[in-house]
Amino acid sequence: MELREALRQISEIRVCLSRGEVFRGYRSATVGCSALIGMIAAGLQPHWVAAPATDLGRYLLGWIAVAAVSVIVVAAELTWRSDRNGPGRSREMTRLAVEQFSPCIVVGALLTLSIYRYAPQVGWMLPGLWSLVFGLGVFASYRLMPRQVFWVGAYYIACGCGCLRFGQGENAFSPWLMFISFGGGQLLSASILYWTLERPDAG
């Protein structure tokens, strides 16, 4: 029992130490790649679904595919770096980062499903709601990231409010909503990751 208690305390100490460090698993190249994917998808949106208001399922299918590809790209990068570094603090920090951000993905998926199934008439709100939920996920991960990441969360929240304010009526489902919110947010994230963690003279 004493050995088990000692191992538990060691595990808790490692978690606390990990929370005090900056997580370096997210890389500017993969985050920038997700921005590029989102911007290209926004440009192609009028071609895959001409009238999202009357074909919400097709609209959602396209953007869910974009989200899935982006998650797979980032997850592959995290898994590769975690495996390369082996067991230890790096793997513990990767686990913490995933735990902190995962709830926003789950909530976003449930929110999307609920609106599609039970309230498709308010489907125009989804780009704004996605941006708000993503911003909350960024803030949830903020403690592990460079302090400048605060502005990424603020950007997503501002875009979410802007989408809800201006993305209705004739502007509902406009490709610019996702281009500016997701594409712009991911570009901002990639820039901050590069300038704070990856450039040669970064601290």
ABEGO torsion letter per residue (X at the ends): XAAAAAAAAAAAAAAAAAAABBBAABBAAAAAAAAAAAAAAAAAAAAABABAAABAAAAAAAAAAAAAAAAAAAAAAAAAAAAAAEBEAAAAAAAAAAAAAAAAAAAAAAAAAAAAAABAAAAAAAAAAAAAAAAAAAAAAAAABBAAAAAAAAAAAAAAAAAAAAABEAABGBAAAAAAAAAAAAAAAAAAAAAAAABAABX
